[in-house]
Every structure is written in C-alpha cells, then in structure tokens.
Amino acid sequence: MTAILKGYALPDDKGYFGEYGGSFIPETLQAIMNDITMAYEDIRKDPAFHRELAYLYKHFVGRPSPIFHAANLSRKTGGAQIYLKREDLNHTGAHKINHCLGEALLAKKMGKKKIIAETGAGQHGVALATAAVLVGLECDIYMGEVDIAKEHPNVVRMKILGANLIPVSRGTRTLKDAVDAAFEAYLEDPVTQLYAIGSVVGPHPFPMMVRDFQQIVGVEAREQFQDMTGGLPDNLVACVGGGSNAIGLFTAFLEDESVEIYGVEPAGRSLEKGDHAATLTLGKPGVLHGFKSYLLQDEEGDPLPVYSVASGLDYPGVGPQHSLLKDLGRVQYVTAGDKDAMDAFFTLSRTEGIIPALESAHALAFAMKKAAELDVSRTILVNLSGRGDKDIDFVVEKYGKIYGI
Ligand SMILES: *Cc1c(COP(=O)(O)O)cnc(C)c1O
C-alpha cells in the first residue's frame, strides 16, 4: 500500500497522474501553459498568496462551511448516519468559488486583463464572474444554448455581475461544446486572457491547481468530523462531473485506509442506451481537451454525446487523478440515475429542509442506498457540493406533478 500511497502526491512535473493527465496541446499554447505552471509554482510557495486566499475564504465565501448531521434523513434510511459537508452554503451556492478565487488571484498576479471560461449548470460561470468582479478582471463566459434555457437564474446572475455571456449553438449545445468554444477563444489571445478551467480537467497544471484550491473542503471536513464524532467517517461520497468537488473532499482522506471512498457518476436515463455521462464506469482511456483520461468515445476516439439531468455532470471526460484512483482501486466509482437523483432531491428537501443541487443529489442518492445497507453505528460523509435554487424552475416544470407540486 505504501508504494501506492506515494502516488497520491502526484502529478509529476509533466502533469501525469500515472498514465493520465499530461498536456496534449499545440506548441504555442504549451508555452503559455508553462508560464501558468511557473506562476502557480511561485504563488504556491508564497505565504502572502495563501493569506490573501484564506482571508477571502473566511470573509467573502463564509468558510469554513459546516458539517451537518442529517439525523432525519439517516432515520428515514434506517441505517448509517449521514453527514453533509455544506458547500451549498458558500457564497454563490457551490464549491466552485473555492477554485475560482484561486484562479482569479493567479490571473491578476500574472497581469492578465480577462478571465474566460465555459459553464454547464452556470455555477462555474457565476462563481468566476463573482471572483472577476472582486479581483478586478473582465470575464467572458461560454455556455451551451440548452443549458442557458435550463439554468435561467444563473444566466441572469452572470449578467447582473457584468460578465459577457456567449451562447454556444454547436453540437449538443451543452457543456462539452461550451468547452470547445471557450478553448478556441482562448487560443486567439492567450497572452492577455487566462482560461479559468471549471474543474480538475484540461492540460497541466489545471488538474493539479484546481485540486489544490479545492483541498480546503477535505482539510476542513477531516478536522470538523473528528471534532463532532471523535473519529473519521467510514465512508465518503461525492458526485463526479469533472471531479473537482470529489477530489477536494477525497484528498485529505486518501491515506486513511479505514475510509471507503465513493465517486458517483450520472447514469442519466439509461446506462444501457448510452444516455448518461458515466465516464469512469463505461469509458476507456483517450484524449480530450488537452489531457488523457477515461473518456466516453466512439471507435475513432471522438467524444460521445452525454446526458444527465444535472447539467454540471454532463461531461464525457473526467479529471485524470480520478482515472488513476480508479485503476489503483482507492476510490470506487458508482452511478446514480436521473430518477434516483430526483428522489434524493425531494427526500432531502422534505426531511431536512435543505434543497440540494441536482448534481449533489446524485451523491445523496448513492449515500442513501449505501446507508440502508449499513448498521446505524456507521457513518457516511457526503459532499453537498451545491444548493438547488438554480434548479427549482426546471424541477417543477419537468417533475412537479410526480412529486405533488
Ligand atoms: C459543477 C458542479 C458539480 C460538478 O463538478 P465537479 O468538478 O465534478 O465537482 C457538482 N456539483 C455542483 C453543485 C456543481 O455546480
């Protein structure tokens, strides 16, 4: 196990987590990525940067986010005790503000004028637009038209915050197409802009950098959980889109062999019919958006169309460190479908008075199933990655009748 544990400090200096990650991009862009890596290595060692970020986490985001013992929900499942790490209580409503502030500060330190990004559910767009205002940068956000229609409140928020919202009408008009469009815009001027990637994906150094900024979730949770219960959780559960909230929670616990770790991918409408985004469950290694990882792809290696009721999980790739953690067997990747997630969404709302993001509802769905199989003395810590306010119109329109609204 020790040899494997050493791997958790990855990536290597070329950005590889085992065989995954790296940087598969044109030479001109590689020079820019090298600059970003160097700038990041500098600020990573700079106590002033960490002080500034810690100040913003505390006074702007509202960190530390609490851990809540969901006693009503636990009683309802009849098994293990479910605890929630409340990233939904962060300013802007999800974990994404943790890495957006880090990326915005980095851009500012590098003398960039603008940060650009893609967004799926709109959470990354809102978090980045917020960080851009605070730090004093312009902000361009690319978003698929399907997601724009579905995530109206976040679209309005980005506009109020002064970001330029650029609709993407190609392909399936969802997250992958938005990434493609944002990437192309970035290539046109990588000198005055910084592409602030929204998860632990993309070429080196982004999977490392975004993980480092998200680690705060697990670092806090480990200490808080011990304060509350006197021990470590028996199980960790987080949903996996690109994988940032999951790696943020998992990192602090990877060397705790007693802790079982689960990443939950979206099974969408059907795993059999290809109507999902369960990359680690059904994909194979390939290259997309400048990095190597598990990928849902056709025979030519082109990404397959993906689907989930949760726009933020709708991505055919996954962070390279998750691919390694899967191969090592340290994290088990499982799935929850649309129906399970919708049930979990309403169950949490109606047992604890907490409306979760549809993304987080996937983690909850698995946690509830797992809890029911375990003794009441066992514990499960779930990363409640975001709040569901952004989803309520969609949920009521599509599922309201089923749930008596
Ligand atoms: C974006 C998002 C996710 C998925 O992204 P990861 O990088 O996998 O964490 C999950 N939950 C919420 C609330 C999100 O906004």
The ligand as a Tripos MOL2 file, in Angstrom:
@<TRIPOS>MOLECULE
LIG
   15    15     1     0     0
SMALL
NO_CHARGES

@<TRIPOS>ATOM
      1 C1        -20.2220   21.9530  -11.2950 C.3       1 LIG1
      2 C2        -20.8450   21.2270  -10.2090 C.ar      1 LIG1
      3 C3        -20.5540   19.8770   -9.9670 C.ar      1 LIG1
      4 C4        -19.6980   19.0480  -10.8710 C.3       1 LIG1
      5 O1        -18.3800   19.4690  -10.9860 O.3       1 LIG1
      6 P1        -17.1830   18.7070  -10.3100 P.3       1 LIG1
      7 O2        -15.9840   19.3240  -10.9120 O.co2     1 LIG1
      8 O3        -17.3340   17.2590  -10.6450 O.co2     1 LIG1
      9 O4        -17.2930   18.9420   -8.8580 O.co2     1 LIG1
     10 C5        -21.1200   19.2790   -8.8630 C.ar      1 LIG1
     11 N1        -21.9510   19.9510   -8.0450 N.ar      1 LIG1
     12 C6        -22.2650   21.2410   -8.2530 C.ar      1 LIG1
     13 C7        -23.2060   21.9170   -7.3200 C.3       1 LIG1
     14 C8        -21.7260   21.9230   -9.3380 C.ar      1 LIG1
     15 O5        -22.0530   23.1930   -9.5230 O.3       1 LIG1
@<TRIPOS>BOND
     1     1     2 1
     2     2     3 ar
     3     2    14 ar
     4     3     4 1
     5     3    10 ar
     6     4     5 1
     7     5     6 1
     8     6     7 2
     9     6     8 1
    10     6     9 1
    11    10    11 ar
    12    11    12 ar
    13    12    13 1
    14    12    14 ar
    15    14    15 1
@<TRIPOS>SUBSTRUCTURE
     1 LIG1         1 GROUP 0 **** ****
